[in-house]
Amino acid sequence: MPGLPPLNIAAVTPVLLLALASCTPVPRGDGSEGGSKSLILAHPLPPLAPPRSGVIVPFTQRLAEVSGGRLTAAEYMGGALASDARRYYPMLLEGVADIALVVPGYTAVAFPRTALSTFPGVCDSPTDCTAALQRARTVLQVDYNARILAMWSPGPPVLLTRDRPVRRLEDIRGLKLRVPSGVEMPFVAALGATPVQQPVTEVYQSLQTGVIDGVVMPAGGIPAFRLNEVASFLTIGMPLSATPVALLMNRSAYDLLAPQERRWVDEASGVWLSESGGQVFELATARGLRVARESGVEIIDLSESEEARLLEAVAEVYEAELSRRIGDATVAEILAELLGG
C-alpha cells in the first residue's frame, strides 16, 4: 500500500511469539494423547558453533526421539529473536522463548554463585570444568529463576596478544586486556593489566586496531571469531577457570507440560547433555589451538614456576573474596562445592 513503511519482521517476531504463547491453550492430560506440541528454543549461535552441535542438536534430536515426535523444539538460531546475547535470559523469563541458551558471565551480577566457577583453581579443562558445575548444581540452581536443562563449560581461557608475547608475569603489566565478564576483572588487574569488558563480536576489530592489546577467552572460540588472523601470540597458563554456558527452560512452560511431556524433557536433558557440551569443547579447544598454530600464531606454554608466580599475584584478591557471603553461604563454601570438597 503506498505511503506505508515496510514491516520489520525481525523487530516484531518476538512480540508475535509472545502474543501467540499467551493465547495458545496448553493441552492437558498425561501427554499420551494424539497430536504434537512444539517448544520455542532460542539461541544467538551460528549453525557451526560448538554449543549447537554439542548441546542444542542432541537435545532436540533426543526430545523428538523419546516423545515419538509428539514433543519437539523449534530452533530459532543466530540471533533470530535477539541479536544481543545478554537478552536471552530476560527473554526466557518473559516467555518469548520456552528454552534459551544463556551465558551467565555476560551478566555475572545476576548469577553470583555461578560466576565463582571462573575463580582460579576450580578446573583445568572443559570436561573438568563441566564436572565441577555438575557437582555444585544444587547450589548454583539458586541463581536461576528457570529450570537448568544443561550446564557446561568451554574450559579455562588463554591469552591472545597482538604485539607483545607473554612469557612471564612482567610481560602482562600495562596491557589492556578484554575479559569475558566482570568476575575476571580484579584478577586480571592484580596481574598488572587493565581489564576491559567487551562483547566477543567486537574483539576482532578491537585487537586489529589496537584498541585492546589482548584477549582473554577460551581457545575454542578462536576459529569462530577468526582471532588467529589478528593475534600473533597465544599464552597458555592464565590463573583463571571458566565462564559456563547454560541451556535453561522457562519454569512455567515446564510446569504447564503434561507429566509425560515433562518426563520426555527430563530424559532429553540433564547430566549426559551437560557432559556432551564439555566434550565438544574439548574438541573445539584442540581445533582452536591447531588453527592458531597453523596460522603462524606463536604458542607459549608457561612453565610451572611461572604459572605459580601468576597465581601468587592474584592470591590476595582470591583470599579477600573467600569470606564474602552470597545468600546463606560464603564464597569459600560455594567453591568447596565446585571443587568437590
C-alpha positions as CSV (number, residue, x, y, z in Angstrom):
1,M,0.0,0.0,0.0
2,P,1.5,3.4,-1.0
3,G,2.8,5.5,1.8
4,L,3.3,2.7,4.4
5,P,6.8,1.8,5.5
6,P,7.9,-1.8,5.1
7,L,7.3,-4.1,8.0
8,N,10.4,-5.0,10.1
9,I,9.8,-8.7,10.6
10,A,12.8,-9.2,12.8
11,A,11.6,-6.5,15.2
12,V,8.1,-7.8,15.6
13,T,8.8,-11.5,15.7
14,P,9.5,-11.7,19.5
15,V,6.3,-9.7,20.1
16,L,4.2,-12.0,17.9
17,L,5.7,-15.1,19.5
18,L,4.9,-13.8,23.0
19,A,1.3,-13.0,22.0
20,L,0.9,-16.4,20.5
21,A,2.3,-18.1,23.5
22,S,0.0,-16.2,25.8
23,C,-3.2,-17.2,23.9
24,T,-2.3,-20.8,22.9
25,P,-4.2,-23.3,25.1
26,V,-1.9,-25.8,26.8
27,P,-3.2,-29.4,26.3
28,R,-4.0,-31.3,29.5
29,G,-3.7,-35.0,30.3
30,D,-0.7,-37.3,30.7
31,G,0.9,-36.4,27.3
32,S,-0.1,-39.7,25.7
33,E,-2.9,-38.2,23.6
34,G,-2.6,-37.8,19.9
35,G,-1.2,-34.6,18.3
36,S,2.1,-32.8,18.9
37,K,3.5,-29.8,20.6
38,S,6.5,-27.6,19.8
39,L,8.6,-25.6,22.2
40,I,10.4,-22.4,21.1
41,L,14.2,-22.8,21.6
42,A,16.2,-19.7,21.1
43,H,20.0,-19.0,21.0
44,P,22.4,-16.5,19.4
45,L,24.7,-19.1,17.9
46,P,25.7,-19.7,14.2
47,P,25.0,-23.1,12.8
48,L,28.5,-24.5,13.2
49,A,29.1,-23.2,16.8
50,P,30.3,-26.0,19.2
51,P,27.5,-25.5,21.7
52,R,25.0,-26.0,19.0
53,S,26.5,-29.3,17.8
54,G,27.3,-30.5,21.3
55,V,24.1,-29.5,23.1
56,I,21.3,-27.9,21.1
57,V,21.2,-30.5,18.3
58,P,21.5,-33.5,20.7
59,F,18.7,-32.1,22.9
60,T,16.3,-31.5,20.0
61,Q,17.0,-34.9,18.5
62,R,16.6,-36.8,21.8
63,L,13.4,-34.9,22.6
64,A,11.9,-35.9,19.3
65,E,13.1,-39.4,19.6
66,V,11.8,-40.2,23.2
67,S,8.5,-38.5,22.5
68,G,8.0,-40.2,19.1
69,G,7.7,-36.7,17.6
70,R,4.9,-35.6,20.0
71,L,7.0,-33.0,21.7
72,T,9.7,-31.2,19.7
73,A,11.7,-28.0,19.9
74,A,11.6,-25.4,17.1
75,E,15.1,-23.8,16.9
76,Y,15.5,-20.0,16.4
77,M,19.2,-19.6,15.9
78,G,21.8,-17.0,15.1
79,G,20.1,-14.1,16.9
80,A,16.7,-14.6,15.1
81,L,14.9,-13.4,18.3
82,A,17.6,-11.2,19.7
83,S,21.0,-10.0,18.4
84,D,22.3,-9.2,21.9
85,A,23.3,-12.4,23.8
86,R,22.6,-10.7,27.1
87,R,18.9,-10.5,26.1
88,Y,18.3,-14.3,26.1
89,Y,17.8,-14.8,29.9
90,P,15.3,-11.9,30.2
91,M,13.6,-13.1,27.0
92,L,13.2,-16.6,28.6
93,L,11.7,-15.1,31.7
94,E,9.3,-13.0,29.6
95,G,8.0,-16.2,27.9
96,V,9.2,-15.2,24.4
97,A,11.1,-18.5,24.3
98,D,10.4,-21.7,26.2
99,I,14.1,-22.7,26.2
100,A,17.1,-20.5,25.7
101,L,20.9,-20.7,25.7
102,V,22.4,-18.3,28.3
103,V,25.9,-17.2,29.1
104,P,25.8,-16.2,32.8
105,G,29.1,-14.4,32.6
106,Y,27.6,-11.7,30.3
107,T,25.5,-10.5,33.3
108,A,27.5,-12.1,36.1
109,V,25.9,-9.9,38.8
110,A,22.7,-11.8,38.2
111,F,24.4,-15.1,38.7
112,P,26.8,-14.6,41.7
113,R,27.2,-18.3,42.6
114,T,27.7,-19.4,39.0
115,A,30.3,-16.7,38.5
116,L,32.6,-18.3,41.0
117,S,33.3,-21.1,38.6
118,T,35.7,-18.7,36.9
119,F,37.9,-18.4,40.0
120,P,41.5,-19.7,39.9
121,G,42.0,-23.4,40.6
122,V,38.4,-24.6,40.1
123,C,39.2,-26.6,37.0
124,D,41.6,-27.0,34.1
125,S,39.8,-28.4,31.1
126,P,36.3,-28.3,29.5
127,T,35.3,-31.7,30.9
128,D,36.8,-31.0,34.3
129,C,35.1,-27.6,34.5
130,T,31.8,-29.2,33.4
131,A,32.1,-31.8,36.1
132,A,32.7,-29.0,38.7
133,L,29.4,-27.4,37.6
134,Q,27.6,-30.7,38.0
135,R,29.0,-31.2,41.5
136,A,27.7,-27.8,42.5
137,R,24.4,-27.8,40.5
138,T,22.1,-27.8,43.5
139,V,23.9,-24.7,44.9
140,L,24.1,-22.9,41.5
141,Q,20.4,-23.6,40.8
142,V,19.5,-20.8,43.3
143,D,20.9,-18.3,40.8
144,Y,18.2,-19.1,38.2
145,N,14.5,-18.4,38.0
146,A,14.4,-21.1,35.4
147,R,15.0,-24.9,35.1
148,I,18.5,-25.9,34.2
149,L,18.4,-28.4,31.3
150,A,22.2,-28.5,30.9
151,M,25.3,-26.5,32.1
152,W,28.7,-27.0,30.6
153,S,32.0,-25.1,30.2
154,P,34.3,-24.1,27.3
155,G,37.2,-24.5,29.6
156,P,39.8,-22.1,31.0
157,P,40.8,-19.1,28.9
158,V,44.1,-18.5,27.0
159,L,45.6,-15.1,26.4
160,L,45.9,-13.9,22.8
161,T,48.1,-10.8,22.2
162,R,48.9,-8.9,19.1
163,D,52.3,-7.2,19.6
164,R,53.7,-8.4,22.9
165,P,54.4,-12.1,23.7
166,V,53.6,-13.0,27.3
167,R,56.2,-15.4,28.7
168,R,56.3,-14.2,32.3
169,L,54.3,-12.1,34.7
170,E,56.2,-8.9,33.9
171,D,55.0,-9.1,30.2
172,I,51.4,-8.8,31.3
173,R,51.9,-5.5,33.1
174,G,50.5,-2.5,31.3
175,L,48.4,-4.5,28.7
176,K,44.8,-3.6,28.0
177,L,43.0,-7.0,28.0
178,R,39.5,-7.9,27.1
179,V,37.9,-10.2,29.7
180,P,34.6,-12.3,29.3
181,S,32.9,-10.9,32.5
182,G,33.3,-8.6,35.5
183,V,34.4,-11.6,37.6
184,E,37.8,-11.9,35.9
185,M,38.5,-8.1,36.1
186,P,40.0,-8.0,39.7
187,F,42.2,-11.0,38.9
188,V,43.5,-9.6,35.6
189,A,44.1,-6.2,37.3
190,A,46.1,-8.0,40.0
191,L,48.4,-9.2,37.2
192,G,49.1,-5.6,36.3
193,A,46.9,-5.4,33.2
194,T,43.9,-3.1,32.6
195,P,40.8,-5.3,32.1
196,V,38.1,-4.3,29.7
197,Q,34.7,-5.9,29.3
198,Q,33.7,-6.1,25.6
199,P,31.2,-8.2,23.6
200,V,33.1,-11.0,21.8
201,T,31.7,-9.8,18.5
202,E,33.8,-6.6,18.8
203,V,37.0,-8.3,19.8
204,Y,38.4,-8.9,16.3
205,Q,38.3,-5.2,15.3
206,S,39.5,-4.0,18.7
207,L,42.5,-6.2,18.6
208,Q,43.2,-5.5,15.0
209,T,43.1,-1.7,15.5
210,G,45.0,-1.7,18.8
211,V,42.0,-0.6,21.0
212,I,43.0,-3.6,23.1
213,D,46.3,-5.4,23.4
214,G,45.0,-8.8,24.1
215,V,42.0,-11.1,24.6
216,V,41.3,-13.5,27.5
217,M,39.0,-16.2,26.2
218,P,38.7,-20.0,25.7
219,A,40.8,-21.3,22.8
220,G,37.7,-23.0,21.3
221,G,36.4,-19.6,20.2
222,I,39.4,-18.7,18.1
223,P,38.2,-20.1,14.7
224,A,34.7,-18.8,15.1
225,F,35.9,-15.2,15.7
226,R,38.9,-15.5,13.4
227,L,41.3,-14.3,16.1
228,N,44.1,-16.3,14.5
229,E,44.1,-13.6,11.8
230,V,44.8,-10.7,14.2
231,A,46.8,-12.3,17.1
232,S,50.5,-13.0,17.0
233,F,50.9,-14.8,20.3
234,L,48.9,-17.2,22.4
235,T,49.8,-17.9,26.1
236,I,48.5,-20.9,28.0
237,G,48.5,-20.8,31.8
238,M,46.3,-17.9,32.9
239,P,45.2,-18.1,36.5
240,L,41.5,-18.4,35.8
241,S,39.0,-21.2,35.3
242,A,35.9,-20.9,33.0
243,T,32.8,-19.0,32.3
244,P,30.0,-21.6,31.9
245,V,27.1,-21.8,29.4
246,A,23.6,-23.0,30.3
247,L,20.5,-24.3,28.5
248,L,17.5,-23.1,30.5
249,M,13.8,-23.7,30.3
250,N,11.1,-21.3,31.4
251,R,9.6,-22.7,34.7
252,S,6.0,-22.0,33.7
253,A,6.5,-23.6,30.3
254,Y,7.8,-26.7,32.0
255,D,5.2,-26.8,34.7
256,L,2.4,-26.5,32.1
257,L,3.5,-29.6,30.3
258,A,1.7,-32.8,31.0
259,P,3.5,-35.3,33.3
260,Q,4.7,-37.5,30.4
261,E,5.9,-34.5,28.5
262,R,8.0,-33.3,31.5
263,R,9.5,-36.8,31.6
264,W,10.5,-36.5,28.0
265,V,12.2,-33.2,28.6
266,D,14.0,-34.6,31.6
267,E,15.2,-37.6,29.6
268,A,16.4,-35.3,26.8
269,S,18.4,-33.2,29.2
270,G,20.5,-33.4,32.4
271,V,24.0,-34.7,33.1
272,W,24.5,-36.5,29.8
273,L,23.7,-33.3,27.9
274,S,26.0,-31.2,30.0
275,E,28.8,-33.7,29.5
276,S,28.2,-33.6,25.8
277,G,28.8,-29.8,25.9
278,G,32.0,-30.3,27.8
279,Q,33.2,-33.0,25.4
280,V,32.5,-30.9,22.3
281,F,34.5,-28.1,23.8
282,E,37.5,-30.4,24.3
283,L,37.5,-30.9,20.6
284,A,36.9,-27.2,19.9
285,T,39.9,-26.3,22.2
286,A,42.2,-28.6,20.3
287,R,40.9,-27.3,17.0
288,G,41.3,-23.7,18.1
289,L,45.0,-24.3,19.2
290,R,45.6,-26.1,15.9
291,V,44.1,-23.3,13.8
292,A,46.2,-20.7,15.7
293,R,49.4,-22.7,15.2
294,E,48.8,-23.3,11.5
295,S,48.1,-19.6,11.1
296,G,51.6,-18.7,12.5
297,V,50.5,-17.7,16.0
298,E,53.2,-18.5,18.4
299,I,52.0,-20.8,21.2
300,I,53.6,-20.1,24.6
301,D,53.0,-22.6,27.3
302,L,54.0,-21.1,30.7
303,S,56.3,-23.1,32.9
304,E,55.0,-24.4,36.2
305,S,57.2,-21.9,38.0
306,E,55.7,-19.0,36.0
307,E,52.2,-20.2,36.5
308,A,52.9,-20.3,40.2
309,R,54.0,-16.6,40.0
310,L,50.8,-15.7,38.3
311,L,48.8,-17.5,41.0
312,E,50.7,-15.7,43.7
313,A,50.0,-12.4,42.1
314,V,46.2,-13.0,42.3
315,A,46.3,-14.7,45.7
316,E,45.4,-11.5,47.7
317,V,42.2,-10.9,45.6
318,Y,41.3,-14.6,45.9
319,E,41.7,-14.7,49.7
320,A,39.8,-11.4,50.2
321,E,36.8,-13.0,48.4
322,L,36.5,-16.2,50.5
323,S,34.6,-14.7,53.4
324,R,32.1,-12.8,51.3
325,R,28.6,-14.1,51.7
326,I,26.2,-14.8,48.8
327,G,22.9,-15.6,50.3
328,D,23.3,-18.1,53.1
329,A,26.8,-19.4,52.0
330,T,30.3,-17.9,51.8
331,V,32.3,-17.8,48.6
332,A,34.6,-20.4,50.3
333,E,31.7,-22.8,50.8
334,I,30.4,-22.5,47.3
335,L,33.9,-23.0,45.9
336,A,34.2,-26.2,48.0
337,E,31.0,-27.5,46.3
338,L,32.6,-26.8,42.9
339,L,35.9,-28.4,43.9
340,G,34.1,-31.4,45.4
341,G,35.5,-30.8,48.9
